[in-house]
Amino acid sequence: MRFESGIRVSILAAAVVLANLAPCARAQNADSQTVRYHATINDVKYVYATAPPVAHLKPGDILDANSLDCFGNAIKKPGDTLALVKGDNPLTGPLFIDGAEPGDTLVVKFLDLQVDGDQGLGALGPGFGALNATNYTAMIHPPLPEKIWFYPIDHAGNTATFQALDSNYKVKIPLHPFLGCIGVAPAGGEARSSIVPEAFGGNMDAPEASVGNTLYLPVNVSGALLYFGDGHAAMGDGEIAGSAVEVPMRARLQVDIVKGMKTGWPRFENEKEIMCAGIYRPVDDALRIAFTELVSWIHADYGLSDLDAYELLSKTGKIHLTEMVDPNYVVIASVEKKYLPPKKK
């Protein structure tokens, strides 16, 4: 999520091949270890960029670390306001992955994600949201007022409770913890705001960044420089009001590298599906990027021609709009593996 606007973004080239990636077949080094790191408001970052790392990991290592919520854990109680927030989407990192070089692919497996607290937050920020005026969608009406909702977390029941501000209505929402922000340093020496999603990952707000899935990201700089944050306990498609159930998070992530295999846009995989992210504006271009990537993946790994894959996806593919409130929109295109030929050896 984010509460700032006016950030210019640019598109990077996509149409690349990512072959022979099996998330369940990653071999750990004999000396693989768990690397622990604790982030505080004093050492978080607000950009994806080349910066001194906070820790090093080897391929196969497991990271055990935390992230602050998107407000930097600044909002504690009714009466607190967004003026207390130092910056949006504070990031844990960067984490340097030994041996990762430009042209490789970084593999991140989500082993465990736990809400690190007993309440979540939702908010409306002036000038932000799918149904509000923004720098991209100019309107003459005044911005919506600032509002903050508190969501009690029931860890035993695995729910968050929505309490209406203007009535006594309450309803429980099932938890689905995921990382709204996860990405690497961009190419070309760029520094990108923690608000922005793009080819390097970033603020994708993708529920696919959750336990049971594996994420593939391009390596653009030496060490990849992995960042994460913006924990979400639950979120609706589109994140239309600009926030999920925002929470601090405890994360266990396993990292690996595929040497010499380049990917252009973030990809996800689990035992049942392969999924590609398309990230841009307008939303139809985001969708085109996602499906073009999926066609390329099917061709490279499963042997269908591009046109056969295109036709098959027209009958079996699915799309999921993760968010439409950031400087770029995010669409995930997916297909179940049961519709694909056996994977090439």
C-alpha positions as CSV (number, residue, x, y, z in Angstrom):
1,M,0.0,0.0,0.0
2,R,1.0,3.7,-0.2
3,F,-0.2,7.2,0.6
4,E,2.0,9.2,-1.7
5,S,1.6,9.9,-5.4
6,G,3.4,11.5,-8.3
7,I,6.2,9.0,-8.7
8,R,7.2,8.5,-12.3
9,V,7.9,4.9,-13.4
10,S,9.4,3.4,-16.5
11,I,9.0,0.0,-18.1
12,L,11.8,-2.5,-18.5
13,A,12.1,-5.0,-21.3
14,A,10.4,-8.4,-20.7
15,A,10.2,-11.3,-23.2
16,V,12.9,-13.5,-21.7
17,V,13.3,-17.2,-20.9
18,L,13.2,-18.8,-17.5
19,A,13.7,-22.6,-17.8
20,N,14.0,-25.6,-15.6
21,L,13.0,-24.1,-12.3
22,A,11.7,-26.6,-9.8
23,P,10.9,-25.0,-6.5
24,C,10.7,-28.3,-4.6
25,A,14.1,-29.6,-6.0
26,R,16.5,-26.9,-4.6
27,A,19.6,-28.5,-3.1
28,Q,21.0,-26.8,0.0
29,N,24.7,-26.5,0.4
30,A,26.1,-28.7,3.2
31,D,26.9,-25.6,5.2
32,S,23.5,-23.9,4.7
33,Q,22.4,-22.1,7.8
34,T,19.6,-19.9,9.2
35,V,20.5,-16.2,9.2
36,R,18.6,-14.1,11.7
37,Y,18.1,-10.4,11.5
38,H,15.9,-7.9,13.5
39,A,14.8,-4.7,11.8
40,T,13.9,-1.5,13.6
41,I,12.6,1.9,12.5
42,N,16.1,3.1,12.7
43,D,17.5,0.9,10.0
44,V,14.6,0.3,7.6
45,K,14.9,1.6,4.0
46,Y,12.3,3.4,1.8
47,V,13.8,2.6,-1.6
48,Y,14.9,-0.4,-3.6
49,A,18.5,0.5,-4.5
50,T,22.1,-0.5,-4.3
51,A,23.0,0.0,-0.7
52,P,25.2,-1.6,2.0
53,P,23.6,-4.9,3.0
54,V,22.4,-5.7,6.5
55,A,23.3,-9.4,6.2
56,H,24.7,-11.9,3.8
57,L,23.1,-15.3,2.8
58,K,24.4,-18.1,0.8
59,P,22.3,-20.1,-1.7
60,G,20.1,-22.5,0.4
61,D,20.3,-20.4,3.5
62,I,17.1,-19.5,5.4
63,L,16.4,-15.9,6.5
64,D,14.5,-15.5,9.8
65,A,13.6,-11.8,10.1
66,N,10.9,-9.3,10.8
67,S,9.3,-6.4,9.0
68,L,7.4,-3.3,10.4
69,D,3.9,-2.6,9.2
70,C,3.5,-0.1,6.3
71,F,3.2,2.8,8.8
72,G,6.5,1.9,10.6
73,N,4.5,0.6,13.6
74,A,3.7,4.3,14.4
75,I,-0.1,4.0,14.7
76,K,-0.9,2.4,18.0
77,K,-4.3,3.6,19.2
78,P,-7.5,5.6,18.3
79,G,-6.5,9.2,18.0
80,D,-3.2,8.5,16.3
81,T,-2.9,10.0,12.8
82,L,-0.9,9.5,9.7
83,A,1.2,12.5,10.6
84,L,3.1,10.1,12.9
85,V,4.3,8.0,10.0
86,K,7.9,8.7,9.0
87,G,7.5,7.0,5.6
88,D,5.4,4.5,3.7
89,N,6.3,0.8,3.4
90,P,9.5,0.6,5.4
91,L,11.7,-2.2,4.1
92,T,13.8,-4.8,5.8
93,G,17.1,-5.2,4.0
94,P,18.9,-5.2,1.7
95,L,20.1,-8.9,2.0
96,F,23.1,-9.8,0.0
97,I,22.9,-13.2,-1.7
98,D,26.4,-14.5,-2.2
99,G,27.2,-15.5,-5.8
100,A,24.2,-13.8,-7.3
101,E,25.2,-11.8,-10.4
102,P,23.3,-9.8,-13.1
103,G,21.7,-12.3,-15.5
104,D,20.9,-14.8,-12.8
105,T,17.5,-15.5,-11.2
106,L,16.9,-15.1,-7.4
107,V,14.6,-17.8,-5.9
108,V,12.7,-17.0,-2.8
109,K,10.7,-19.7,-1.1
110,F,8.1,-18.6,1.5
111,L,8.5,-21.1,4.4
112,D,6.6,-19.3,7.1
113,L,4.8,-15.9,7.7
114,Q,3.4,-14.9,11.0
115,V,1.5,-11.8,12.0
116,D,3.8,-10.1,14.6
117,G,1.2,-8.5,16.8
118,D,-2.4,-8.5,18.0
119,Q,-3.9,-5.8,15.7
120,G,-3.8,-4.7,12.1
121,L,-4.6,-1.4,10.6
122,G,-6.5,0.0,7.6
123,A,-6.6,3.6,6.5
124,L,-7.8,6.1,4.0
125,G,-5.3,8.7,3.0
126,P,-6.1,12.0,1.1
127,G,-5.4,11.8,-2.6
128,F,-5.1,8.0,-2.6
129,G,-7.3,5.0,-3.5
130,A,-9.0,3.6,-6.5
131,L,-12.2,5.6,-5.8
132,N,-10.4,8.8,-5.0
133,A,-8.8,11.6,-7.0
134,T,-5.0,11.0,-7.6
135,N,-2.3,12.7,-9.7
136,Y,-3.1,10.2,-12.4
137,T,-6.9,10.6,-12.2
138,A,-7.5,14.3,-11.6
139,M,-10.9,15.3,-10.1
140,I,-12.3,18.6,-8.8
141,H,-13.9,17.1,-5.8
142,P,-12.1,17.4,-2.4
143,P,-10.1,14.4,-1.2
144,L,-11.7,11.8,1.1
145,P,-11.0,12.5,4.8
146,E,-8.3,10.6,6.7
147,K,-9.7,7.6,8.5
148,I,-8.1,4.7,10.4
149,W,-9.6,1.4,11.3
150,F,-8.2,-1.1,13.9
151,Y,-8.5,-4.8,13.3
152,P,-8.1,-7.1,16.3
153,I,-6.2,-10.2,15.4
154,D,-7.4,-13.6,16.7
155,H,-4.4,-15.8,16.3
156,A,-6.2,-18.9,17.6
157,G,-9.2,-18.4,15.3
158,N,-7.0,-17.1,12.4
159,T,-9.2,-14.0,11.8
160,A,-9.1,-10.3,11.9
161,T,-12.2,-8.4,12.9
162,F,-13.6,-5.4,10.9
163,Q,-15.4,-2.9,13.1
164,A,-17.4,-0.2,11.2
165,L,-16.6,3.3,12.3
166,D,-20.1,4.7,11.6
167,S,-22.2,1.8,13.1
168,N,-21.9,-1.2,15.4
169,Y,-21.4,-3.7,12.5
170,K,-18.6,-6.2,12.9
171,V,-17.4,-9.1,10.8
172,K,-14.5,-11.6,11.0
173,I,-12.1,-11.9,8.0
174,P,-10.0,-15.0,7.5
175,L,-6.2,-14.4,7.7
176,H,-4.0,-14.9,4.7
177,P,-0.6,-13.5,5.7
178,F,1.6,-12.3,2.8
179,L,4.3,-9.8,2.0
180,G,3.0,-6.7,0.2
181,C,6.5,-5.7,-0.7
182,I,9.3,-8.0,-1.8
183,G,11.9,-7.2,-4.5
184,V,15.5,-6.6,-5.4
185,A,17.6,-3.6,-6.4
186,P,16.6,-2.4,-9.9
187,A,18.9,-2.4,-12.9
188,G,20.8,0.6,-14.2
189,G,21.6,2.1,-10.8
190,E,18.1,3.2,-10.2
191,A,16.5,3.8,-6.8
192,R,12.8,3.1,-6.7
193,S,10.4,4.1,-4.0
194,S,9.0,1.4,-1.7
195,I,5.6,2.5,-3.1
196,V,6.4,1.3,-6.6
197,P,6.0,-2.2,-8.1
198,E,7.8,-3.0,-11.4
199,A,10.0,-5.6,-13.0
200,F,12.2,-5.8,-9.9
201,G,9.2,-6.8,-7.8
202,G,8.5,-4.2,-5.1
203,N,5.1,-3.2,-3.8
204,M,3.2,-5.9,-5.7
205,D,0.6,-6.4,-3.0
206,A,0.4,-10.0,-4.3
207,P,-1.3,-12.6,-2.0
208,E,0.8,-15.0,-4.0
209,A,3.8,-13.9,-1.9
210,S,2.8,-16.4,0.8
211,V,3.6,-19.7,2.3
212,G,3.6,-22.6,-0.1
213,N,4.7,-20.5,-3.1
214,T,8.1,-19.7,-4.6
215,L,9.0,-16.4,-6.1
216,Y,11.5,-15.8,-9.0
217,L,13.1,-12.4,-9.3
218,P,15.6,-11.0,-11.8
219,V,19.1,-10.3,-10.4
220,N,20.1,-6.9,-11.6
221,V,23.2,-6.1,-9.4
222,S,25.8,-8.1,-7.6
223,G,24.2,-9.9,-4.6
224,A,20.7,-9.2,-5.9
225,L,20.0,-7.1,-2.7
226,L,16.7,-8.5,-1.5
227,Y,14.2,-6.2,0.4
228,F,10.8,-7.1,2.0
229,G,8.1,-5.5,4.1
230,D,4.5,-4.3,4.1
231,G,3.0,-7.3,5.8
232,H,-0.6,-8.0,5.1
233,A,-2.9,-10.2,7.2
234,A,-5.7,-10.1,4.6
235,M,-6.6,-8.1,1.5
236,G,-9.3,-7.9,-1.1
237,D,-8.5,-7.9,-4.8
238,G,-7.3,-4.5,-6.0
239,E,-6.6,-3.2,-2.5
240,I,-9.1,-0.5,-3.6
241,A,-9.0,1.8,-0.6
242,G,-5.2,1.8,-0.5
243,S,-4.5,-0.6,2.4
244,A,-4.9,-4.2,3.4
245,V,-5.1,-5.4,7.0
246,E,-1.6,-3.9,7.6
247,V,0.6,-5.7,10.1
248,P,4.2,-6.3,11.2
249,M,5.4,-9.7,10.1
250,R,7.8,-12.5,11.0
251,A,9.2,-14.2,7.9
252,R,11.2,-17.3,7.2
253,L,12.4,-17.2,3.6
254,Q,14.8,-19.6,1.8
255,V,16.9,-18.2,-0.9
256,D,18.6,-19.8,-3.9
257,I,20.1,-18.8,-7.3
258,V,19.6,-20.1,-10.8
259,K,22.9,-19.2,-12.5
260,G,22.7,-17.9,-16.0
261,M,19.0,-17.9,-16.2
262,K,17.4,-14.5,-16.7
263,T,13.9,-13.5,-16.0
264,G,12.3,-10.2,-16.8
265,W,9.3,-10.0,-14.5
266,P,8.4,-11.6,-11.2
267,R,7.1,-15.2,-11.4
268,F,5.5,-17.4,-8.8
269,E,5.1,-21.2,-8.7
270,N,3.7,-23.9,-6.4
271,E,2.9,-27.6,-6.9
272,K,-0.3,-26.8,-8.8
273,E,0.2,-23.6,-10.7
274,I,2.7,-21.3,-12.5
275,M,2.0,-17.5,-12.2
276,C,3.5,-14.4,-13.9
277,A,3.2,-10.8,-12.8
278,G,2.5,-8.0,-15.2
279,I,3.1,-4.6,-13.6
280,Y,2.4,-1.3,-15.4
281,R,-0.3,1.2,-16.4
282,P,-2.9,1.0,-17.9
283,V,-4.2,-2.3,-16.5
284,D,-4.5,-3.8,-19.9
285,D,-0.8,-3.5,-20.5
286,A,-0.1,-5.1,-17.1
287,L,-2.3,-8.0,-18.2
288,R,-0.5,-8.3,-21.6
289,I,2.9,-8.4,-19.8
290,A,1.7,-11.1,-17.5
291,F,0.3,-13.3,-20.3
292,T,3.3,-12.8,-22.5
293,E,5.5,-13.9,-19.7
294,L,3.3,-17.0,-19.1
295,V,3.4,-17.9,-22.8
296,S,7.2,-17.7,-22.8
297,W,7.4,-19.8,-19.6
298,I,5.1,-22.5,-21.1
299,H,7.1,-22.6,-24.3
300,A,10.5,-22.8,-22.5
301,D,9.7,-25.3,-19.8
302,Y,6.7,-27.3,-21.2
303,G,7.5,-27.4,-25.0
304,L,4.4,-25.9,-26.5
305,S,4.8,-23.4,-29.3
306,D,4.0,-19.8,-28.4
307,L,0.7,-19.9,-30.4
308,D,-0.4,-23.2,-28.9
309,A,0.3,-21.8,-25.4
310,Y,-1.6,-18.6,-26.3
311,E,-4.6,-20.6,-27.4
312,L,-4.5,-22.9,-24.4
313,L,-4.3,-19.9,-22.0
314,S,-7.3,-18.4,-23.7
315,K,-9.3,-21.5,-22.5
316,T,-7.6,-22.3,-19.1
317,G,-5.7,-19.2,-17.9
318,K,-6.8,-17.1,-14.9
319,I,-6.1,-13.4,-14.0
320,H,-6.0,-11.8,-10.6
321,L,-5.8,-8.1,-10.1
322,T,-3.7,-7.7,-6.9
323,E,-3.8,-3.9,-6.7
324,M,-4.9,-0.8,-8.7
325,V,-3.8,2.0,-6.4
326,D,-0.1,2.2,-6.8
327,P,1.9,4.1,-9.5
328,N,1.8,0.8,-11.4
329,Y,-1.1,-1.7,-11.4
330,V,-0.3,-5.5,-10.8
331,V,-2.0,-8.4,-12.6
332,I,-1.1,-12.0,-11.9
333,A,-1.8,-14.5,-14.8
334,S,-1.8,-18.1,-13.9
335,V,-2.5,-21.6,-15.3
336,E,-2.8,-24.9,-13.5
337,K,-0.1,-27.4,-14.3
338,K,-2.7,-30.1,-14.9
339,Y,-3.4,-28.4,-18.3
340,L,0.2,-28.5,-19.4
341,P,2.4,-31.2,-20.9
342,P,5.0,-32.8,-18.8
343,K,7.9,-30.5,-18.0
344,K,10.9,-30.8,-20.2
345,K,13.9,-32.6,-18.7
